[in-house]
């Protein structure tokens, strides 16, 4: 079962994180962090309480943006008929 902090973060990510404008830059995740923390404070959650339950917030947001970006790219490939190619991991 999720803690209230985890639930808040996951719900916030689902409502706010998009791939639009993302180019792998970490400052995009920092923009989200500021917005999320402002909303969290309104709900009574501190950054320390959130990170106690989910780990580093910046990493979670970066992962969310990366996942959203990959999903959008796959959907665009499907619509265009392009085939995805798996690149070797470094």
C-alpha positions as CSV (number, residue, x, y, z in Angstrom):
1,X,0.0,0.0,0.0
2,X,1.3,3.4,-0.9
3,X,1.9,6.1,1.7
4,X,0.0,9.4,1.3
5,X,3.3,11.0,0.1
6,X,3.8,8.3,-2.6
7,X,0.2,8.6,-3.7
8,X,0.4,12.4,-3.9
9,X,3.6,12.2,-6.0
10,X,2.3,9.5,-8.4
11,X,-1.0,11.4,-8.9
12,X,0.8,14.7,-9.4
13,X,3.2,13.1,-12.0
14,X,0.2,11.6,-13.9
15,X,-1.5,14.9,-14.0
16,X,1.4,17.2,-14.8
17,X,4.4,15.5,-16.4
18,X,4.6,15.5,-20.2
19,X,7.3,14.9,-22.8
20,X,6.6,18.3,-24.4
21,X,9.8,20.3,-24.7
22,X,11.9,17.6,-23.1
23,X,15.4,17.2,-24.6
24,X,17.1,15.2,-21.8
25,X,17.9,18.4,-19.8
26,X,17.8,18.1,-16.0
27,X,16.4,21.6,-15.6
28,X,13.1,20.3,-16.9
29,X,12.9,18.0,-14.0
30,X,13.9,20.9,-11.6
31,X,11.0,22.9,-13.0
32,X,8.6,20.1,-12.2
33,X,10.2,19.7,-8.7
34,X,9.5,23.4,-7.9
35,X,5.9,23.0,-9.0
36,X,5.4,19.7,-7.2
37,X,6.8,20.9,-4.0
38,X,4.6,24.0,-4.1
39,X,1.6,21.8,-4.5
40,X,2.8,19.4,-1.9
41,X,3.2,22.2,0.6
42,X,-0.4,23.2,0.1
43,X,-1.4,19.6,0.9
44,X,0.9,19.5,4.0
45,X,3.7,17.4,2.6
46,X,7.4,18.5,3.0
47,X,10.2,17.6,0.6
48,X,11.8,15.6,3.4
49,X,8.6,13.6,4.0
50,X,8.2,12.9,0.3
51,X,11.8,11.8,-0.1
52,X,11.6,9.6,2.9
53,X,9.0,7.6,1.1
54,X,10.1,7.8,-2.6
55,X,13.8,8.5,-2.5
56,X,15.3,11.5,-4.3
57,X,12.6,13.6,-5.9
58,X,14.8,14.8,-8.7
59,X,15.5,11.2,-9.8
60,X,11.9,10.2,-9.7
61,X,10.8,13.2,-11.8
62,X,13.6,12.6,-14.2
63,X,12.5,9.0,-14.6
64,X,8.9,10.1,-15.1
65,X,9.9,12.6,-17.9
66,X,12.1,10.0,-19.5
67,X,9.3,7.4,-19.4
68,X,6.8,9.8,-20.8
69,X,9.2,10.8,-23.6
70,X,9.8,7.2,-24.5
71,X,6.1,6.5,-24.6
72,X,5.4,9.4,-26.8
73,X,8.2,8.4,-29.2
74,X,6.8,4.8,-29.4
75,X,3.3,6.1,-30.1
76,X,4.6,8.4,-32.8
77,X,6.6,5.5,-34.4
78,X,3.4,3.4,-34.4
79,X,1.4,6.1,-36.0
80,X,4.0,6.7,-38.7
81,X,4.7,3.0,-39.3
82,X,8.3,3.4,-38.3
83,X,10.0,0.4,-36.6
84,X,11.8,0.9,-33.4
85,X,15.4,-0.1,-33.1
86,X,16.9,-1.1,-29.8
87,X,20.3,0.7,-29.3
88,X,23.0,-1.0,-27.2
89,X,23.3,0.2,-23.7
90,X,26.5,2.0,-22.8
